[in-house]
Amino acid sequence: MPRPLLRPLLRPILRNATSRLIAAYLLAAAFSTGLALGFVYWTAGGVIDAEARQVVEAELRGLADDYARGGAPGLARAITRRVEQTPARPEGRDAVYLLATPGGARIAGNLTRWPGDAPPGSGWLTLQLYRVGADAPTTISGAALRLAGGERLLVGRDVAARAAFDRTLTRALVWALALTAALALITGWLLSRLVLSRIAEIDRAARRIMGGALDQRVPQRGAGDEFDRLAETLNAMLDRIASLVRDLRMVTDSLAHDIRSPLGRLNRHLEAALDESMAPAARRARIERALGEADTVLATSTALLEISRVEAGVGADQFAPVDMGALARDMADLYAAAAEERGAEMRCEAADGVIVQGHPQLLAQAVSNLIDNALIHAKGADAITLSARIEDGRPTLSVADHGPGVPQDERARVLTRFTQLDPSRGDGGAGLGLALVAAVAQMHRAAITLGDNAPGLVATLRFPAEE
């Protein structure tokens, strides 16, 4: 069939993953099997040839001893005995002997004549010769010697048996390759079915998820193999995506609620300020309230944008060693005056050598938010303690206050966006401060925990141990 006609037929097959996998497995199996059997063939042939040479060399030594004892007549009798005993010795049926005169005339042996192209002493030879009583020549491998009296001696082996062995071994190799190819096809098909069935499961789950079933997950068979590990990774990714979708919905709903109110108030204040009959002082108060609402909307938008940037990993390429002890001391000095205005005391317990790989500005922002949160809920002259230390080999930073604290069942929720347990006690914020801290902690692979300070709250950031 012409090549242009084959291409349309082969293209769908080559595009099929099953066909490619089976073909690759078949080629690999055939190549490895052929290589192994070829090595066996080469090794076996080499062993047979080496043993034949050893036998011929041993017979030459034995016949040389017969010649030394009885001369040419004694050697002729020894060769005649060996030829007569050949049919009774299976191992000697392929043996050939020829004792000839210095001129090449046959004296004894089972070859008809001395070969003209085999001078004595020429080493190991392979010749086409006639055995006595044979009508066709046969291939002989042997060695030719010139004796002390000038006689010629040829001892060898008929290689017909070796040729038969080669044919038998070749047929065995062909059958072995054919059987290997058949087994490879079956094994490759089963292997492709196994692999592609697992891939099909992942594909079906992915299509259901694309169709809107975000609660679907890739099934696991519990085998603990690479496919189960892949399914586990994909499911973790899907859990993360589902969490982000939930967060997006919550942010959208909360943002619509929290920004709608200040924007509505901003609109009312501006409309009232347009009243020309309003006294200048009242108009100024309205404008100031409108500015306050605008600042609230701007602060909320800025905080949301900052959280989104942190969660997206923006700035991860700017990581550098950060001394958390020095950062804690700097932040304590920065907030000392603000704490004093609220009647609180700022304390710092920072150890040396508390080093983490992180973004200096974002870490400072996170610590600042924790301190702001503590100042908002500080009670009277109670202390706010900022500490940095190494715990169990992990750099740790914590901010502790003596405020009302956070109930245990609410501690996870306050780390999400727009969460305020008691808005009446806050500062008018949107509940995004701790959410930003949580985002910065996630970016730095740090764990954030809220604990009981008995009384009050202690917020702790535990960074991974340095490798």
Secondary structure, 3 states (H helix, E strand, C coil): CCHHHHHHHHHHHHHCHHHHHHHHHHHHHHHHHHHHHHHHHHHHHHHHHHHHHHHHHHHHHHHHHHHHHHHHHHHHHHHHHHHHHHHHCHHHCCEEEEEECCCCCEEEECECCCCCCCCCCCEEEEEEECECCCCCCEEEEEEEEECCCCCEEEEEEECHHHHHHHHHHHHHHHHHHHHHHHHHHHHHHHHHHHHHHHHHHHHHHHHHHHCCCCCCCCCCCCCCCHHHHHHHHHHHHHHHHHHHHHHHHHHHHHHHHHHHHHHHHHHHHHHHHCCCCCCHHHHHHHHHHHHHHHHHHHHHHHHHHHHHHHHCCCCHHHCEEEEHHHHHHHHHHHHHHHHHHCCCEEEEEECCCCEEEECHHHHHHHHHHHHHHHHHCCCCCCEEEEEEEEECCEEEEEEECCCCCCCHHHCCHHHCCCCCCCHHHCCCCCCCHHHHHHHHHHHCCCEEEEEECCCCEEEEEECCCCC
